[in-house]
Amino acid sequence: MELEYDIRRTIILGAYMDHWGMPKTRNLLTRDSRRVELYSFPPLPKDNVHRFATVGLSSCIFEDGRSCNAELLLTLPDAVTSEQPDTIINYVFDIASYVLESLRRSPKSEDVVPESQLAPEGWPKAILFDEPRGEPESLESFHVGAQHVNLLWLVPIFGSEYSLIKTEGVAAFDRAAEKLEFSLVEVRRSPCA
């Protein structure tokens, strides 16, 4: 089991490092036999965003015996990261715990999570799981042995945006988001719906 985890880390973390450089920190979430690592990647010279990505969520097994086939990515402006590092780490681990304990299945692109008070203060309170837009295609999925693992971008969204997605779909949200003056990585933005 330890060897399998080490191989998983080598494949996934290696891909992250190929595109984002050396991680700044690693934090661990352990529960029962589950282990999820969260790596923090500071901004690259060409951008001003800080990335937080999991390794090991895809090694977790649900109660019904199915594997979680996802890893998570949260991308934030560097200024937000420097103000709230511990809050951000706890938030990503809360979402990972939600996937394992409440959702009880692998999240898919375009899944949404309703508003939660676990979101950091001043941030949108709901979440959209999406493809890792703006990242290289080679980071969209990984193959760990026979397992196909998707990297999913965590997009903090407002309750009104959650409602729009639930009623009209992600395409309607995308059209509304195109009108924003700010990127979706900016958690201090105004709602687009």
MARLUM-248562 format. One record per residue (C-alpha): x, y, z; residue number from 1. Coordinates in steps of 0.2 Angstrom, whole numbers, padded with zeros to 4 digits. Layout:
N
<drenlo x="X" y="Y" z="Z" i="NUM"/>
...
// end
This chain:
193
<drenlo x="0000" y="0000" z="0000" i="1"/>
<drenlo x="0014" y="0012" z="0004" i="2"/>
<drenlo x="0023" y="0008" z="-0012" i="3"/>
<drenlo x="0007" y="0012" z="-0022" i="4"/>
<drenlo x="0005" y="0028" z="-0013" i="5"/>
<drenlo x="0023" y="0033" z="-0017" i="6"/>
<drenlo x="0021" y="0029" z="-0035" i="7"/>
<drenlo x="0005" y="0039" z="-0035" i="8"/>
<drenlo x="0014" y="0054" z="-0028" i="9"/>
<drenlo x="0028" y="0052" z="-0040" i="10"/>
<drenlo x="0016" y="0053" z="-0055" i="11"/>
<drenlo x="0005" y="0067" z="-0049" i="12"/>
<drenlo x="0017" y="0078" z="-0040" i="13"/>
<drenlo x="0029" y="0076" z="-0054" i="14"/>
<drenlo x="0017" y="0082" z="-0066" i="15"/>
<drenlo x="0012" y="0097" z="-0055" i="16"/>
<drenlo x="0031" y="0101" z="-0053" i="17"/>
<drenlo x="0034" y="0100" z="-0072" i="18"/>
<drenlo x="0022" y="0115" z="-0074" i="19"/>
<drenlo x="0022" y="0124" z="-0058" i="20"/>
<drenlo x="0039" y="0122" z="-0051" i="21"/>
<drenlo x="0044" y="0117" z="-0033" i="22"/>
<drenlo x="0030" y="0117" z="-0020" i="23"/>
<drenlo x="0032" y="0129" z="-0006" i="24"/>
<drenlo x="0023" y="0118" z="0007" i="25"/>
<drenlo x="0015" y="0101" z="0010" i="26"/>
<drenlo x="0001" y="0098" z="0023" i="27"/>
<drenlo x="-0006" y="0082" z="0028" i="28"/>
<drenlo x="-0024" y="0076" z="0031" i="29"/>
<drenlo x="-0025" y="0059" z="0039" i="30"/>
<drenlo x="-0041" y="0050" z="0044" i="31"/>
<drenlo x="-0042" y="0031" z="0047" i="32"/>
<drenlo x="-0032" y="0024" z="0033" i="33"/>
<drenlo x="-0034" y="0039" z="0021" i="34"/>
<drenlo x="-0020" y="0051" z="0018" i="35"/>
<drenlo x="-0022" y="0067" z="0007" i="36"/>
<drenlo x="-0007" y="0078" z="0005" i="37"/>
<drenlo x="-0010" y="0097" z="0000" i="38"/>
<drenlo x="0005" y="0105" z="-0009" i="39"/>
<drenlo x="0006" y="0124" z="-0011" i="40"/>
<drenlo x="0014" y="0131" z="-0027" i="41"/>
<drenlo x="0019" y="0149" z="-0027" i="42"/>
<drenlo x="0016" y="0160" z="-0042" i="43"/>
<drenlo x="0027" y="0157" z="-0058" i="44"/>
<drenlo x="0035" y="0172" z="-0066" i="45"/>
<drenlo x="0022" y="0174" z="-0079" i="46"/>
<drenlo x="0007" y="0174" z="-0067" i="47"/>
<drenlo x="0001" y="0180" z="-0050" i="48"/>
<drenlo x="-0008" y="0165" z="-0044" i="49"/>
<drenlo x="-0004" y="0153" z="-0030" i="50"/>
<drenlo x="-0010" y="0135" z="-0033" i="51"/>
<drenlo x="-0015" y="0122" z="-0020" i="52"/>
<drenlo x="-0016" y="0104" z="-0026" i="53"/>
<drenlo x="-0020" y="0088" z="-0018" i="54"/>
<drenlo x="-0011" y="0071" z="-0020" i="55"/>
<drenlo x="-0018" y="0056" z="-0013" i="56"/>
<drenlo x="-0037" y="0060" z="-0013" i="57"/>
<drenlo x="-0037" y="0048" z="-0028" i="58"/>
<drenlo x="-0030" y="0034" z="-0017" i="59"/>
<drenlo x="-0045" y="0035" z="-0005" i="60"/>
<drenlo x="-0059" y="0021" z="-0006" i="61"/>
<drenlo x="-0077" y="0025" z="-0003" i="62"/>
<drenlo x="-0087" y="0014" z="0009" i="63"/>
<drenlo x="-0094" y="0004" z="-0006" i="64"/>
<drenlo x="-0077" y="0000" z="-0012" i="65"/>
<drenlo x="-0075" y="0012" z="-0027" i="66"/>
<drenlo x="-0060" y="0023" z="-0028" i="67"/>
<drenlo x="-0060" y="0042" z="-0028" i="68"/>
<drenlo x="-0054" y="0046" z="-0045" i="69"/>
<drenlo x="-0050" y="0064" z="-0042" i="70"/>
<drenlo x="-0038" y="0077" z="-0036" i="71"/>
<drenlo x="-0042" y="0095" z="-0032" i="72"/>
<drenlo x="-0034" y="0111" z="-0037" i="73"/>
<drenlo x="-0038" y="0128" z="-0029" i="74"/>
<drenlo x="-0030" y="0143" z="-0038" i="75"/>
<drenlo x="-0030" y="0160" z="-0029" i="76"/>
<drenlo x="-0022" y="0177" z="-0031" i="77"/>
<drenlo x="-0006" y="0178" z="-0022" i="78"/>
<drenlo x="-0011" y="0192" z="-0011" i="79"/>
<drenlo x="-0026" y="0182" z="-0004" i="80"/>
<drenlo x="-0014" y="0167" z="-0001" i="81"/>
<drenlo x="-0002" y="0177" z="0009" i="82"/>
<drenlo x="-0016" y="0184" z="0020" i="83"/>
<drenlo x="-0025" y="0167" z="0024" i="84"/>
<drenlo x="-0013" y="0153" z="0022" i="85"/>
<drenlo x="-0020" y="0142" z="0036" i="86"/>
<drenlo x="-0038" y="0146" z="0032" i="87"/>
<drenlo x="-0035" y="0140" z="0014" i="88"/>
<drenlo x="-0027" y="0124" z="0019" i="89"/>
<drenlo x="-0041" y="0120" z="0031" i="90"/>
<drenlo x="-0054" y="0124" z="0017" i="91"/>
<drenlo x="-0046" y="0113" z="0004" i="92"/>
<drenlo x="-0046" y="0099" z="0017" i="93"/>
<drenlo x="-0064" y="0102" z="0022" i="94"/>
<drenlo x="-0069" y="0100" z="0003" i="95"/>
<drenlo x="-0059" y="0084" z="0002" i="96"/>
<drenlo x="-0068" y="0078" z="0018" i="97"/>
<drenlo x="-0084" y="0083" z="0010" i="98"/>
<drenlo x="-0080" y="0072" z="-0005" i="99"/>
<drenlo x="-0076" y="0057" z="0005" i="100"/>
<drenlo x="-0089" y="0058" z="0019" i="101"/>
<drenlo x="-0104" y="0067" z="0011" i="102"/>
<drenlo x="-0103" y="0066" z="-0007" i="103"/>
<drenlo x="-0097" y="0048" z="-0006" i="104"/>
<drenlo x="-0092" y="0047" z="-0025" i="105"/>
<drenlo x="-0079" y="0055" z="-0036" i="106"/>
<drenlo x="-0084" y="0073" z="-0040" i="107"/>
<drenlo x="-0086" y="0077" z="-0059" i="108"/>
<drenlo x="-0083" y="0092" z="-0069" i="109"/>
<drenlo x="-0098" y="0103" z="-0067" i="110"/>
<drenlo x="-0104" y="0096" z="-0050" i="111"/>
<drenlo x="-0108" y="0110" z="-0038" i="112"/>
<drenlo x="-0109" y="0111" z="-0019" i="113"/>
<drenlo x="-0121" y="0122" z="-0011" i="114"/>
<drenlo x="-0116" y="0136" z="0001" i="115"/>
<drenlo x="-0107" y="0132" z="0016" i="116"/>
<drenlo x="-0101" y="0142" z="0031" i="117"/>
<drenlo x="-0085" y="0132" z="0030" i="118"/>
<drenlo x="-0079" y="0144" z="0016" i="119"/>
<drenlo x="-0067" y="0157" z="0022" i="120"/>
<drenlo x="-0074" y="0174" z="0028" i="121"/>
<drenlo x="-0078" y="0186" z="0013" i="122"/>
<drenlo x="-0077" y="0172" z="0000" i="123"/>
<drenlo x="-0091" y="0165" z="-0011" i="124"/>
<drenlo x="-0099" y="0151" z="-0001" i="125"/>
<drenlo x="-0103" y="0138" z="-0014" i="126"/>
<drenlo x="-0091" y="0127" z="-0025" i="127"/>
<drenlo x="-0091" y="0122" z="-0043" i="128"/>
<drenlo x="-0080" y="0108" z="-0048" i="129"/>
<drenlo x="-0073" y="0112" z="-0065" i="130"/>
<drenlo x="-0060" y="0106" z="-0078" i="131"/>
<drenlo x="-0043" y="0115" z="-0074" i="132"/>
<drenlo x="-0045" y="0129" z="-0086" i="133"/>
<drenlo x="-0030" y="0139" z="-0090" i="134"/>
<drenlo x="-0019" y="0125" z="-0085" i="135"/>
<drenlo x="-0010" y="0113" z="-0098" i="136"/>
<drenlo x="-0020" y="0099" z="-0105" i="137"/>
<drenlo x="-0007" y="0087" z="-0098" i="138"/>
<drenlo x="-0014" y="0091" z="-0080" i="139"/>
<drenlo x="-0032" y="0087" z="-0084" i="140"/>
<drenlo x="-0030" y="0069" z="-0080" i="141"/>
<drenlo x="-0017" y="0056" z="-0074" i="142"/>
<drenlo x="-0015" y="0037" z="-0075" i="143"/>
<drenlo x="-0010" y="0028" z="-0060" i="144"/>
<drenlo x="-0009" y="0010" z="-0065" i="145"/>
<drenlo x="-0026" y="0006" z="-0072" i="146"/>
<drenlo x="-0034" y="0021" z="-0063" i="147"/>
<drenlo x="-0039" y="0036" z="-0072" i="148"/>
<drenlo x="-0038" y="0052" z="-0061" i="149"/>
<drenlo x="-0045" y="0069" z="-0065" i="150"/>
<drenlo x="-0039" y="0085" z="-0058" i="151"/>
<drenlo x="-0054" y="0096" z="-0054" i="152"/>
<drenlo x="-0053" y="0115" z="-0051" i="153"/>
<drenlo x="-0062" y="0121" z="-0036" i="154"/>
<drenlo x="-0071" y="0137" z="-0041" i="155"/>
<drenlo x="-0078" y="0147" z="-0026" i="156"/>
<drenlo x="-0095" y="0153" z="-0032" i="157"/>
<drenlo x="-0109" y="0164" z="-0025" i="158"/>
<drenlo x="-0127" y="0157" z="-0020" i="159"/>
<drenlo x="-0134" y="0166" z="-0035" i="160"/>
<drenlo x="-0121" y="0158" z="-0047" i="161"/>
<drenlo x="-0125" y="0141" z="-0039" i="162"/>
<drenlo x="-0144" y="0143" z="-0043" i="163"/>
<drenlo x="-0140" y="0149" z="-0061" i="164"/>
<drenlo x="-0129" y="0133" z="-0063" i="165"/>
<drenlo x="-0143" y="0122" z="-0056" i="166"/>
<drenlo x="-0157" y="0130" z="-0066" i="167"/>
<drenlo x="-0148" y="0134" z="-0083" i="168"/>
<drenlo x="-0132" y="0124" z="-0083" i="169"/>
<drenlo x="-0113" y="0128" z="-0083" i="170"/>
<drenlo x="-0114" y="0136" z="-0100" i="171"/>
<drenlo x="-0126" y="0150" z="-0093" i="172"/>
<drenlo x="-0113" y="0153" z="-0079" i="173"/>
<drenlo x="-0099" y="0154" z="-0091" i="174"/>
<drenlo x="-0108" y="0167" z="-0102" i="175"/>
<drenlo x="-0111" y="0177" z="-0086" i="176"/>
<drenlo x="-0093" y="0175" z="-0080" i="177"/>
<drenlo x="-0086" y="0181" z="-0097" i="178"/>
<drenlo x="-0094" y="0198" z="-0092" i="179"/>
<drenlo x="-0084" y="0199" z="-0076" i="180"/>
<drenlo x="-0070" y="0212" z="-0075" i="181"/>
<drenlo x="-0061" y="0200" z="-0064" i="182"/>
<drenlo x="-0055" y="0182" z="-0066" i="183"/>
<drenlo x="-0064" y="0168" z="-0057" i="184"/>
<drenlo x="-0049" y="0165" z="-0046" i="185"/>
<drenlo x="-0052" y="0181" z="-0038" i="186"/>
<drenlo x="-0063" y="0177" z="-0022" i="187"/>
<drenlo x="-0066" y="0195" z="-0018" i="188"/>
<drenlo x="-0075" y="0198" z="-0035" i="189"/>
<drenlo x="-0094" y="0202" z="-0037" i="190"/>
<drenlo x="-0106" y="0189" z="-0042" i="191"/>
<drenlo x="-0109" y="0187" z="-0060" i="192"/>
<drenlo x="-0128" y="0181" z="-0058" i="193"/>
// end
